[in-house]
Every structure is written in C-alpha cells, then in structure tokens.
Amino acid sequence: EAELQQTNELLRNAFAQLENSQQQLVRQERLRALGEMASEVAHDFNNALSPVLGYSELLLLDPTALDDREKMKRHLEIINTAARDAANVVRRLREFYRTQDDDEEFLPVDLNALVEQAVDLAQPRGKDEAQSRGLDVSVKTELAAVHPIFGHEPELREVLPNLLFNAVDALRPEADGSAQGAVTLRTRAEGDPVALEVSDTGAGMAPGVRERCLDPFFATKGERGTGQGLSMVHGIVGRHRGTIDIESEPGSGTTFILRFPVGAPAEAATVSLLDTAPARPLRVLAVDDEPTLQNLVKEFLLTDGHEVETAVSGLDALEKFRAGTFDLVVTDRAMAEMGGNELAATLKELDPAQPLLMLTGFGELMNAQEGKPAAVDLVIGKPPKLAVFRAAVAKLTA
C-alpha cells in the first residue's frame, strides 16, 4: 500500500510538471504569435507611412512647389492614399477576432491606375534605398488595356510596393562597375485572367530560394528583412482568387506574374462626397481631448457650413450642453474625467431625443465585439473619412 501511495504521488507530481510545462508552452506560443503580428503590422505600417513622410518633406523642402497646383494636388493625393492604407493596416487587426462569415466588400479596381499609384507611392523610399547602395534605378511601365478586377483596393495596393521594394533590393552593380538597374511593371489581358508582371534585372534566385520565397518568415536579407513581405503578397493575391508564378534564374533577374480573374460580383453602393453634405446648417457640439483631432472634426463641420462649439472633456461638454441647444453632439470615447460613454448616457438623460455620434479609435473593435453603447446613436472609427463622416451626420440629422 505504501508503494502504491508513493507511485500515486510520483504520478501527481509528474502530471503537475506536465501541466506547468504545457502552460509555459502556451504562453511562449502566444508571445511568439504576438511578436509575429507586431512585426507584420510594423512592416506594413512603415510601408504606408513612407510616402506620407517622403512627399510631405518634399513639399516642406521646396515651398515653391506649392505654386505648381497640379504637382501639389498630385502629392496631396498620394499622401491621402497612403494615409488611408495606413488606416487599413490597423483595421486588418480585426482578422484576429472577427468571424469568418463577415461580409467583405469587393469593388471594381482599375489595375493600370493601381500600378501608376504604386510607382508614385514607392518612389521616395525606393529611390533612397537604391541611392544608398550606389544604384541608378529606372522604373518603367508597359500598361495594356485590361478589364477591371474586383477586390479590396487598399489590400491590392499593398502588393505592388512590396514587389517593387523586393525588386530594388535584388539589383546589384554590374561586374564592370556600372550601377544601372531596371524594374518594369506590365499589364496584359489573357482572356478571362488579367496578368500583372513585375520584372527586375537583378541577381535572380536559385531554385531553392524561388521555391520558398513565398513562405512566411523566409528571409534572405539578414537583419534587413522580416520574411513577411512576399508571404503577405501571396496571402492577398490568394484572397482575391489570384495566382502567382515566379520566373527567375541566378544572374538573369526575376519576374513575378500575378493573375487575377475578371468577375462581376454584385454592385456595392459607394459614398460620394458630393451626395452626403447635410441640406441645412447645424449647430454641433464637438468633444475630444486631442486638439488635433478636435480641430479636424471642427474643420469637417465648418466646411459644410455648420456652426461648431468645441469641448475638451466630458465635463466641459456637459456644461456647454446645459447652457445651449445643439442639433448634434460628436464625441470621442476615451477621455479623462468623464469618458464618452458616460457623457452620452448623461446627455440622453437630459434630452432623450438628442442625436449623438461617437467618433473613436476603438470604432472597429466596438463594432466587432462590444457593440455601440446604448446611449450612442452611431459609432464610426478613427481616422475618419470625410465622406463617411458626412454620411453619418446626414443620417443622424435627417
């Protein structure tokens, strides 16, 4: 009996050690997954921010460029597009908690326009990287007339900069010392599929590298690479029912060939800036403890001819609300002293019919998990798009 008790004690200790080891492995796996996610987000976010920083610096460096309206408009459009892509990187975090049956809106995308945008977006970073290695790189486009493809434009726009930066990284000075390199982007119709090619005159890939280059975390750039750029490209193309072929030989350059089907999903409504301005002037109370964001909301509203009063906290807003009347209250959620949820509940107690819009950086999370607070009529996420903001204001004040 004593021997049996001793055996049971040994088994209990072994089970406890096994359970502890399993918990440690789970914690380590969670940390590893978090590190991979953070690395991917940082990689994509830096890609999106590069043209924002690059083109804004160009405008600040040369104030005379402001006199060239066409050039300034082009630079501002690139900055705006890049900022939207940065916001989309954050929204992609929803993939970790949203259900698989969520609807994804696919719209017609002009592939040629996407190529031209990508060249503009990638130019500042690509040029700097090439010059730092003593290379003179030319980027050429050969665009044929092709049908639109259907997809999520911000995601598709992430594909080309990654392929372009990868192509620039592959370029090497020639044996005779010349430092010329070329990257060519082509589109062509192949019946139903539309083909997009990105070719470089770089070092090419050995068969083993070519076979594994789309694998997650397979990197050949040492500390400069994360091994995630091409795997992300592969994932995005796959989500759009596309394929990737790679033609490459050592010393002969590399060509990535992306093929996308031409489809015709159900048409989706788009929000137009021209169709969403409210028909009448409104008196609005805008509440946010971040001055920059508060000023942005104020400018959105002033642009449409509204009268705006601002508040820097929930308590400040409550005091101003009691002293006047407002057609609409726009509030942030996370604020000191009195948060947006508490403010909304208090305002609804004072006036149950008061329209209340919550504009918050937690918008995506709230819509996916928590739902909007009971006292809030509508929630939209930050950063706000003017068209979406206008539509929300119009809906709440109709």
C-alpha positions in Angstrom: 0.0 0.0 0.0 2.9 2.4 0.8 4.4 1.6 -2.6 1.1 2.4 -4.3 0.8 5.7 -2.4 4.4 6.6 -3.5 3.5 5.7 -7.1 0.4 7.9 -7.0 2.5 10.8 -5.5 5.0 10.5 -8.3 2.2 10.5 -10.9 0.6 13.6 -9.3 4.0 15.4 -9.4 4.6 14.3 -13.0 1.1 15.5 -14.0 1.7 18.8 -12.3 5.0 19.3 -14.0 3.4 18.4 -17.4 0.6 20.8 -16.8 3.1 23.6 -15.9 5.2 22.8 -19.0 2.1 23.0 -21.2 1.1 26.4 -19.7 4.6 27.7 -20.4 4.5 26.4 -24.0 1.1 28.1 -24.5 2.5 31.4 -23.1 5.5 31.1 -25.3 3.4 30.4 -28.4 1.2 33.4 -27.6 4.2 35.7 -27.2 5.6 34.3 -30.5 2.4 34.9 -32.3 2.1 38.4 -30.8 5.7 39.2 -31.9 5.0 38.0 -35.5 1.8 40.0 -35.6 3.6 43.1 -34.3 6.4 42.6 -36.8 3.9 42.3 -39.7 1.9 45.4 -38.6 5.1 47.4 -38.2 6.4 46.3 -41.6 3.1 47.2 -43.4 2.6 50.4 -41.4 6.1 51.7 -42.2 5.5 50.9 -45.9 2.3 53.0 -45.8 3.9 55.9 -43.9 6.9 56.2 -46.2 5.1 58.2 -48.9 3.4 60.4 -46.3 6.8 61.3 -44.8 8.6 61.5 -48.2 6.1 63.6 -50.1 5.4 66.0 -47.2 9.1 66.5 -46.8 9.4 67.3 -50.5 6.7 70.0 -50.1 8.3 71.4 -47.0 11.8 71.4 -48.6 10.7 73.3 -51.7 7.9 75.8 -50.8 7.9 76.9 -54.4 6.3 73.6 -55.3 3.1 74.9 -53.7 2.8 77.3 -56.7 2.5 74.3 -59.0 -1.1 73.4 -58.3 -1.0 70.2 -60.4 2.1 68.9 -58.7 0.8 69.9 -55.3 -2.5 68.2 -55.9 -0.7 65.0 -57.1 1.5 64.9 -54.0 -1.5 65.5 -51.7 -3.5 62.7 -53.4 -0.6 60.3 -52.8 -0.3 61.4 -49.2 -4.1 60.9 -48.7 -4.0 57.5 -50.4 -1.1 56.4 -48.2 -2.8 57.6 -45.0 -5.9 55.5 -46.0 -3.7 52.5 -46.5 -2.1 53.0 -43.0 -5.6 53.1 -41.5 -6.4 49.9 -43.4 -3.3 48.2 -41.8 -4.8 48.9 -38.4 -8.2 47.7 -39.5 -6.6 44.4 -40.6 -6.1 43.6 -36.9 -9.8 42.7 -36.9 -8.7 39.5 -38.7 -7.6 38.2 -35.3 -11.1 38.4 -33.7 -13.8 38.8 -36.4 -15.8 35.8 -37.5 -15.2 34.3 -40.9 -18.7 35.0 -42.2 -18.3 38.8 -42.1 -19.0 40.3 -45.5 -16.1 41.7 -47.4 -16.9 44.4 -49.9 -15.2 43.8 -53.3 -15.4 46.7 -55.8 -14.1 47.2 -59.4 -10.4 48.1 -59.3 -8.5 49.7 -62.2 -5.3 47.7 -62.3 -3.4 50.2 -64.5 -4.3 53.1 -62.2 -3.2 50.9 -59.3 0.2 50.4 -60.9 0.7 54.1 -61.5 -0.3 54.9 -57.9 2.1 52.2 -56.6 5.0 53.7 -58.6 4.3 57.1 -57.1 3.8 55.7 -53.6 7.0 53.7 -53.7 9.2 56.3 -55.4 10.6 58.1 -52.3 11.7 55.0 -50.3 12.8 53.0 -53.4 14.9 55.9 -54.7 16.6 56.5 -51.3 17.4 52.8 -50.9 18.8 52.5 -54.4 21.0 55.6 -54.0 22.3 54.4 -50.6 23.7 51.4 -52.5 25.1 53.5 -55.4 22.4 52.3 -57.9 20.7 54.3 -60.5 17.3 52.6 -60.9 14.8 53.2 -63.7 11.2 52.1 -63.2 9.2 51.6 -66.4 5.5 50.8 -67.0 4.1 49.0 -70.0 0.3 49.1 -69.5 -2.2 47.4 -71.8 -5.9 47.9 -71.9 -7.3 45.5 -69.4 -10.7 44.9 -67.7 -11.1 45.9 -64.1 -10.6 43.3 -61.5 -12.7 43.1 -58.4 -11.2 43.4 -54.9 -10.3 45.4 -51.9 -8.3 48.3 -53.3 -6.2 49.1 -50.1 -5.1 45.5 -49.8 -4.2 45.2 -53.5 -2.3 48.5 -53.2 -0.1 46.8 -50.6 1.0 44.2 -53.1 2.9 46.3 -55.6 5.1 48.4 -53.2 6.3 45.1 -51.6 7.1 43.7 -55.1 8.8 46.9 -56.1 11.0 47.1 -53.0 11.9 43.5 -53.4 12.9 44.1 -57.0 15.1 47.1 -56.0 16.7 45.0 -53.3 17.6 42.4 -55.9 19.5 44.9 -58.1 23.3 44.7 -57.9 26.1 46.8 -59.6 27.4 45.1 -62.8 30.8 43.5 -63.0 32.2 46.4 -65.0 31.3 48.8 -62.1 28.2 50.3 -63.8 25.3 50.8 -61.4 22.3 50.7 -63.6 19.2 48.7 -62.8 15.7 48.5 -64.2 12.3 47.4 -62.8 9.4 47.0 -65.3 5.7 46.7 -64.5 3.4 45.3 -67.2 -0.3 44.6 -67.5 -1.9 42.4 -70.2 -5.1 40.7 -70.9 -5.1 36.9 -71.1 -8.7 36.1 -71.9 -10.5 36.0 -68.5 -7.5 36.4 -66.3 -5.7 39.8 -66.2 -1.9 39.5 -65.8 0.4 41.9 -63.9 4.1 41.4 -64.1 6.9 42.9 -62.0 10.3 42.3 -63.6 13.8 43.3 -62.5 17.3 43.0 -63.9 18.7 41.9 -60.6 20.6 38.9 -59.3 17.8 36.4 -59.7 17.0 33.5 -57.4 18.4 30.0 -57.1 15.8 27.2 -57.4 15.7 26.6 -53.7 15.1 30.3 -52.9 12.5 30.6 -55.6 10.5 27.6 -54.2 10.5 29.0 -50.7 10.3 32.8 -51.2 6.6 33.0 -50.6 6.8 31.1 -47.3 6.2 33.1 -44.1 9.3 34.3 -42.4 11.7 33.0 -45.1 14.2 35.9 -45.5 17.4 36.3 -47.5 18.2 39.9 -46.5 19.6 39.2 -43.0 18.6 41.8 -40.4 17.1 44.0 -43.1 14.3 41.5 -43.9 11.3 40.1 -41.9 10.4 37.4 -44.4 6.8 38.7 -44.4 6.6 40.9 -47.5 6.2 38.2 -50.1 4.1 36.0 -47.9 1.7 38.9 -47.4 1.6 39.4 -51.2 0.8 35.7 -51.6 -2.0 35.9 -49.0 -3.6 39.0 -50.6 -3.5 37.5 -54.1 -5.0 34.3 -52.8 -7.8 36.1 -51.1 -8.6 37.7 -54.4 -8.7 34.3 -56.2 -5.5 35.1 -58.0 -2.3 33.1 -58.6 1.4 33.9 -58.6 4.1 32.5 -60.9 7.8 33.3 -60.5 10.3 33.1 -63.3 13.9 33.5 -62.2 17.4 32.2 -62.7 20.6 33.3 -61.0 22.1 36.2 -62.9 19.1 36.7 -65.1 16.7 38.7 -63.0 13.2 37.8 -61.7 9.7 38.2 -62.9 6.6 37.9 -60.6 3.5 37.2 -62.7 0.2 37.8 -60.9 -3.1 36.7 -62.5 -6.5 37.9 -61.3 -9.8 36.7 -62.6 -12.2 39.2 -64.2 -15.5 38.8 -62.3 -18.8 40.6 -61.8 -19.9 40.5 -58.2 -23.0 42.3 -57.0 -22.6 46.1 -57.3 -22.0 47.9 -54.0 -23.0 51.3 -53.1 -20.3 53.9 -52.7 -20.4 57.1 -50.5 -20.0 60.2 -52.5 -18.6 63.4 -51.0 -21.0 65.4 -53.2 -24.1 63.5 -52.1 -23.6 63.4 -48.4 -23.5 67.1 -47.3 -26.5 67.8 -45.0 -29.1 70.0 -46.5 -29.3 72.5 -43.7 -26.8 74.2 -41.4 -26.5 72.6 -38.0 -25.3 73.6 -34.6 -22.9 71.0 -33.4 -21.0 70.3 -30.1 -17.7 68.5 -30.9 -16.0 66.8 -27.9 -12.4 65.5 -28.0 -9.5 65.8 -25.6 -7.0 65.6 -28.5 -6.6 69.1 -30.0 -5.5 67.9 -33.5 -8.5 65.6 -33.9 -10.9 68.1 -32.4 -9.7 70.7 -35.0 -10.1 68.1 -37.8 -13.7 67.4 -36.8 -14.3 71.2 -36.5 -12.9 71.8 -40.0 -15.1 69.0 -41.4 -18.2 70.6 -40.0 -17.2 74.2 -40.9 -16.6 73.1 -44.5 -20.2 72.1 -44.7 -21.4 75.4 -43.3 -22.2 74.3 -39.7 -21.8 76.2 -36.5 -19.4 74.4 -34.2 -18.8 74.7 -30.4 -15.9 72.6 -29.0 -15.3 71.0 -25.7 -12.1 69.5 -24.4 -13.6 66.9 -22.0 -16.8 65.3 -21.0 -17.4 67.6 -18.1 -16.7 70.6 -20.3 -19.2 69.3 -22.9 -21.8 68.7 -20.2 -21.5 72.3 -19.0 -21.8 73.7 -22.6 -24.7 71.3 -23.4 -26.7 72.6 -20.4 -26.1 76.2 -21.5 -27.3 75.8 -25.1 -29.1 73.6 -27.7 -27.4 71.5 -30.3 -28.6 69.6 -33.4 -25.8 67.1 -33.0 -23.2 66.1 -30.5 -20.0 64.4 -31.8 -17.9 62.9 -29.0 -14.7 60.9 -28.5 -14.9 57.8 -26.3 -11.6 57.6 -24.3 -11.3 60.9 -22.3 -10.2 61.9 -18.8 -12.6 62.8 -16.1 -15.7 61.7 -18.0 -15.5 59.3 -20.9 -17.7 59.4 -24.0 -19.9 56.5 -22.8 -20.7 58.3 -19.5 -21.2 61.6 -21.3 -23.6 60.1 -23.8 -25.7 58.4 -21.1 -25.9 61.7 -19.2 -26.9 63.7 -22.3 -29.6 61.2 -23.1 -31.0 61.6 -19.6 -31.2 65.3 -20.1 -32.6 65.0 -23.6 -33.6 61.5 -24.9 -34.0 62.9 -28.4 -30.5 64.3 -28.7 -28.7 62.8 -31.7 -25.2 61.6 -30.6 -22.4 60.4 -32.8 -19.3 58.7 -31.3 -16.1 59.1 -33.2 -13.4 56.9 -31.7 -10.2 55.0 -32.3 -11.9 52.0 -30.8 -14.6 52.0 -33.6 -13.5 48.8 -35.3 -13.2 46.9 -32.0 -16.6 48.2 -30.8 -18.4 47.3 -34.0 -16.8 43.8 -34.0 -17.1 42.8 -30.3 -18.8 45.2 -27.9 -21.4 46.9 -30.0 -22.2 50.6 -29.6 -23.1 52.0 -26.2 -26.9 52.2 -25.6 -26.9 56.0 -25.4 -25.0 56.4 -28.7 -26.9 56.6 -32.0 -24.0 55.8 -34.3 -20.3 54.9 -34.0 -17.6 55.5 -36.7 -13.9 54.8 -36.3 -10.8 57.0 -36.5 -9.2 58.1 -38.6 -12.4 59.5 -40.1 -13.0 59.7 -43.8 -14.8 62.9 -44.8 -17.4 61.1 -46.9 -18.2 58.6 -44.1 -18.4 61.4 -41.5 -20.7 63.4 -43.7 -23.0 60.4 -44.3 -23.2 59.8 -40.5 -24.0 63.5 -39.8 -26.7 63.4 -42.5 -28.2 60.2 -41.2 -28.5 61.4 -37.6 -29.9 64.8 -38.5 -32.3 63.9 -41.4 
